[in-house]
Amino acid sequence: MTSTSPSTPHSFQVDLRGLVDLLSHHLYSSPRVYVRELLQNAVDAITARHALEPAAEVRIRLSASGGRVTIEDSGIGLTADEAHSLLATIGRSSKRAGGGSDLNEQGLEATRQEFLGQFGIGLLACFVVARQIRVVTRSARDPHAAPVEWLATDDGSYTVRELPHDARPEPGTTVVLEARPGAAEWAVPAKVEELARDYGSLLPYEITFDDGEGGEPRPITDRPAVWDRPFPTPDARRVALAGHCAQLFGFTPLDTIDFDLPVAGVRGVAYVLPEPTSPAHRAGHRVHLKGMLLTERADNLLPDWAFFVRAVLDTDTLRPTASRENLYDDETLAAVRDALGARVRGWLAELAASDPDRLAAFLQVHHLGVKSMARHDPDLLGLMLPWLPFETSDGSMSLQEFAAAHTDIHFTRTVEEFRQIAPIAAAHGLGVINAGYTYDADLLALLPAVRPELKVTELDAGAVTERLDPVPTSAELALAPFLATARTRLEPQSCDVVLRAFQPVAVPALYLDDRQARQERDRTAALESADSLWSGILGALRGSAPRARLVLNHNNPLIRRIAALPDEALTGTAVESLYGQALLMSQRPLRPADSTLLNRAFLGLLEWATHSTDDRDAQEGQK
């Protein structure tokens, strides 16, 4: 055996240019995050200083001019050794346990939860826009330590040197970024100020911005958050929140929902969208972590069914991802998501109990989306189903109103079928709901689970026929020859003929079928075009289900005149015309046999009309 000697440990070598490419193209969504890194380091430095000296001043000043961005803070500062250890080491953070010289053990444990940064990437992330980074810092922990300059360039090199004591008399840090070629737009004063306000408006320390034009520095922070501010009246608060929503999201909300979860360290507000939106659309919410904007596109903050709100909140408990641009989906976030969803449900319940007008206004906009989500959320179904609007034979109304008048509820699966039957159903007290719109049929099928006393069935020809007034027996016997002719003519169409009296009088005939009748019709059509083998199989499948029906209105004068025609052939052509007209009114797709019948009936009526005209002309000529 050969002996092995202990191997010598070596350090990883990091290519800074490769790291910057990794950060800018894979970790961060945009170079704009460099402003967040600057603000974050300054705020954390102030937090560390306060752990050491609670009475120390707070000063964070950001400025931009001439292609340079500068930020100065009165924070904890660094010594020369710390500059070597912390500023240029990937993964090392002064906020991490074992950071050593940053804070004493007690101070570290007391302030760890107050820091914003967690991943130790630090100032190196600023190289996504900077050609050079210069840091001048002086430590507050060692009053005798000299100021230090840390100077780094994007080629991966840096220097550290001590400066005279008067170079920086007070503890703190100044960072100066010099924009690299191609990134000058990110150092424009207006852009820097915009990014600073976006990221830092809720930070706990006052931050000012100087554009280098000689004016007074402008405040960046705007605390407390608008949802935490006192207002003289609820209306004043509502107006302020609406303005805040318009500024952040670009719309005026229908309503606002307060989020207040002290146990979870979450405070904020949700704004209800004023326009319909698809439930499939992943909403983007704004999330601040300890005051710093984490993301404006958090899509895992609320349950999927709460698609109709946009939220903005501040948290100190939820975990960020490595890029600090989204939330880490863990058990804590799942619990917060459930709690926020419960708050949205509570808002809906409050509206249902105390403010039905506001609930109606909300559902008028978002009923389609609410219906979509209620199919899969039993709690939301039970809460919203009684209030959701439906198109019914009694007009547009909620299921709760409709069920008060009808315990037997029928529905149609197509809008066309509903529109044909609705006026007749209304005239005869039949409760019919249009389930031809998206999701309505699914929700109606779930209605008995919420209201067991209700019976919900799909509308069939028999149910409608039973509600229509029967014709006196004597009248029906007198019209027996006419009905026999009509049934014979429509037998090839697999359609029965029934005589009833119904309203409105203007409707001469009504075409009715149901799912079973349509299946039987499709089976018959397939049978006609099948080979001998399939003909036998399909013939064996012939069922006893009711067929489609043409219901003739005995109250209609045209039906009475057709029934009195002496010419049986003309009567048959008229019946086929009534069938075609009723079929077209139902807006159902026509089969080839139906198109042939319509063409034959139309030409037959034209031939009869022109033949009658020729007879009259001949009679006039003989005179």
Disulfide bonds with the S-S distance in Angstrom:
none
